[in-house]
Amino acid sequence: RLSYMLIFAFLVLHEIGAHYTYAEVPYDEWFRAWTGRTLNERLGWERNHYDRLGHFAQGFIPAILAREILVRTSPLRGSRWLPFVVVAFCLAFSAFYEMIEWWTAVLAGASSTAFLGTQGDVWDTQWDMFLALIGAVSALLVLSRAHDRQLARLLPGR
């Protein structure tokens, strides 16, 4: 169930980002309607951070999915190498996504700034990959035990 819930959350998060474009998701206006003040005002932010949430999720959610695949199909189950391989997979996935963004920007030319949503941040690519790393490590720290319990019920005797 955990994997399915995370897949659903990933799809919702990206559907919202695709609908508005990540740099223009009006989460600040939603927060203002709820609290009377924007989140950016409260935290002193100047940019839209929805894409950062997406990149954190790009590490967090695939970490559990990769972990489940490896636990079910590989000899890494119970190994100290399992978390390392999961995090390495998530970083590779994030780097590949950044390369797709770069290739699209090269092909798009002048319109690439709007597509990339860097919002003037020259370190946007590095931040994106760093947040995927933090997401993957966070998922393993927070969810591994619950994930193991669910897998034990699903795969008794393994």
N, C-alpha and C positions, 0 to 999 in steps of 0.2 A: 504493500500500500504506500509506503514511503516514496518509493520511486515514482509511482503513478501520480502522487500528489505533487511531487517536485516537477515532473514533466508538465502537469497542468499549470502550475505556477509559472514555469518558464514560458509556456505558450502565451499565457495571459500577459505577462510582462512584455514580451516581444510583440504581441499584437497591439498593445497600447503604443509602444515605441514606433511600430510601423505605421500606425494610423496617424500619429501626429508628427512623425520624425523625432528621433530621440532628443535632439537639442531643443525641441519646442513643445515637449509634453508639458501641459499646464498644471503640473503638480503643485506649484506655488499658489495658483488661484484656488485649487481644491483645498489646500491647507488654510488659505485665508478665509474661505467660506466656512470652514470648520472652527477655526480658532480666532479669527479676526485679524490675524497678522500672518505675513508670509513666512515660510520656513527659511527662505534666503535672508530675510530681514533678521530673524531670530539668530541665525548662525553666521551672519556676515558674509554670505556667499554672493558672488557676482555673476556666476554662470548657472546654467541649468545642469543639475547633476543626475538627471535621469539616466543618461548614458553610462555614468559611473555605476549606478545600481545594476544596470544591465550587464556590465562587464564583471562585477562581483558575482552576479548570478551565473555568468558564463563559466566561472570556476566552481561555485558552490554546488550547482545542480548536476553538472556532468561528473563531478567527483563521486557522488553516490551512485550514479548510473554505472560509471566505469568500475567502481568498487564491486558492485553487484555482479557485473559480468565476470570480473576476475575471480571473485569468490566462488561463483558457480562453475566456472569452466577452466580454471588454471590451477597449477600447483602452488600459487601464491597464497591460497587460503591459510590464514593463521601465520603467515610469514611476516617478518619485520620489513620485508621489501614491499609489501602491499601498499602502504601509504606513500612510499616514494614513487612507485610506478603510477599510482593514481594521480599524484600531484604533477608528475612529469607529463602524463597524458593531458591533463587540463592545461598545462602551460603550452604544450605543443598545439592543442586545439586553439588556444587563444592567439598564439603566434600565427597560425595558419589563417585565422579570421582577419588578423591585422594585415596579412599579405593580400588577402582578397580585397580589403578596403583600399590598400595601396594600388593594386592593379586596376581597380575600378576608378580610382582617382586619376591615374595615368591616362586611362582611356577616355575619361570624361573631360579632362583638361580643366578649363576655367570653372566649370560647375562643380568641381570636386570638393570645394570648401563646404558647400551646403550639404553634400552627401556625407562627408566625413563627420561633420558636426563637432569639429575641434574647438570651436568658439574662441579662436585665437590662442589656444594653449599649444605651444610647440612641443610639449612633453605629453601630449594626449595619448599617443601610442604606448608610451612607457607606462603611464598611469593605468591604461586599460589592461595591460598584461600584469602589472603589479596587483591590481584589484582582483583579477582572475586567480592569481596565486593566493591572495588573502582569502578569497572565497573558497578555494579548494581546501586549504588548510583548516579553515573554520568549519567547513562541512564535516571533515574527518574528525575534528575534535568534538564537535557538538552532537553529531548524529551516528557515529560508528556503533556505539553500544545498542542504541535502539534498532539500528539496521541489522546488527547481528541477532538480536532477539527475534525480529520479524523473519529473518532468513532461517533461523533455527526452527521456528514453527512451520515454515513453508517446506523446508528440506530436512525433516527429522532423520537422525542417524548419520548425517554428514559431518 
